Every structure is written in structure tokens, then in C-alpha cells.
Amino acid sequence: MTIDWGDIDLGKYNSPESWRQYAEVIADWTAGHAADEIAAGPRSNTNASDIFHVAVSFCAWLSRN
């Protein structure tokens, strides 16, 4: 996974641990950005809103499993 600060090894592909690690990285990233910066939108062609919704959906799924 690549995020603002570089590449992050999440562990074995598609493992429960890699999904937990992914959720933690996204949560840390979200917490580290001011709400107005996130609301302003992405600095590239990536749709931050879509990424956020995927992360939230994944975290909800993870909490149920």
C-alpha cells in the first residue's frame, strides 16, 4: 500500500492481519489530516471520497467478522 508517507507492508495478501493493518493505516491517515483538508478533496485524480467510503465500509465489515 502506498500513502502520503510512502509504501507500507501490510503483510500476507488478503489475510485477516493485512486487512486489520489496512484499517489502522487508513484510520491513522484520516486522523492526521484536518477535516477541512479532507473535505477540500484530493490533490490528484484519486477520489478521496471513494477511498474514505471504502475504508469505512471495510472497517464496518471488519468489526462484524
C-alpha positions as CSV (number, residue, x, y, z in Angstrom):
1,M,0.0,0.0,0.0
2,T,1.3,3.5,-0.8
3,I,0.1,6.5,1.2
4,D,1.4,10.1,1.8
5,W,4.5,9.0,3.6
6,G,5.4,6.1,1.4
7,D,5.0,2.3,0.9
8,I,3.7,0.2,3.8
9,D,3.9,-3.6,4.0
10,L,0.5,-4.9,5.2
11,G,1.6,-8.5,5.4
12,K,0.4,-11.5,3.5
13,Y,-2.0,-10.5,0.8
14,N,-5.7,-10.7,1.7
15,S,-5.0,-12.1,5.2
16,P,-7.0,-11.0,8.2
17,E,-3.9,-9.4,9.6
18,S,-3.4,-7.4,6.3
19,W,-7.0,-6.1,6.5
20,R,-6.6,-5.1,10.1
21,Q,-3.3,-3.3,9.2
22,Y,-5.0,-1.6,6.3
23,A,-7.8,-0.3,8.6
24,E,-5.2,1.0,11.1
25,V,-3.2,2.8,8.4
26,I,-6.4,4.5,6.9
27,A,-7.5,5.5,10.4
28,D,-4.1,7.0,11.2
29,W,-4.0,8.8,7.9
30,T,-7.6,10.2,8.3
31,A,-6.8,11.3,11.9
32,G,-3.7,13.1,10.7
33,H,-5.5,15.2,8.2
34,A,-7.6,18.2,9.2
35,A,-11.3,17.8,8.3
36,D,-11.2,20.8,6.0
37,E,-8.2,19.3,4.1
38,I,-10.1,16.1,3.6
39,A,-13.3,18.0,2.6
40,A,-11.2,20.1,0.1
41,G,-10.7,16.9,-1.9
42,P,-7.7,15.1,-3.3
43,R,-4.6,16.7,-4.8
44,S,-4.6,14.2,-7.6
45,N,-7.1,12.4,-9.7
46,T,-7.8,10.0,-6.9
47,N,-11.3,10.3,-5.5
48,A,-10.7,10.7,-1.7
49,S,-14.4,10.4,-1.0
50,D,-14.5,6.9,-2.7
51,I,-11.4,5.8,-0.7
52,F,-12.9,7.1,2.5
53,H,-16.2,5.2,1.9
54,V,-14.4,2.0,1.0
55,A,-12.3,2.3,4.2
56,V,-15.4,3.0,6.4
57,S,-17.3,0.1,4.8
58,F,-14.3,-2.2,5.3
59,C,-14.0,-1.2,9.0
60,A,-17.7,-1.9,9.5
61,W,-17.2,-5.3,7.9
62,L,-14.1,-6.0,10.0
63,S,-15.9,-5.2,13.2
64,R,-18.6,-7.8,12.3
65,N,-16.1,-10.5,11.5
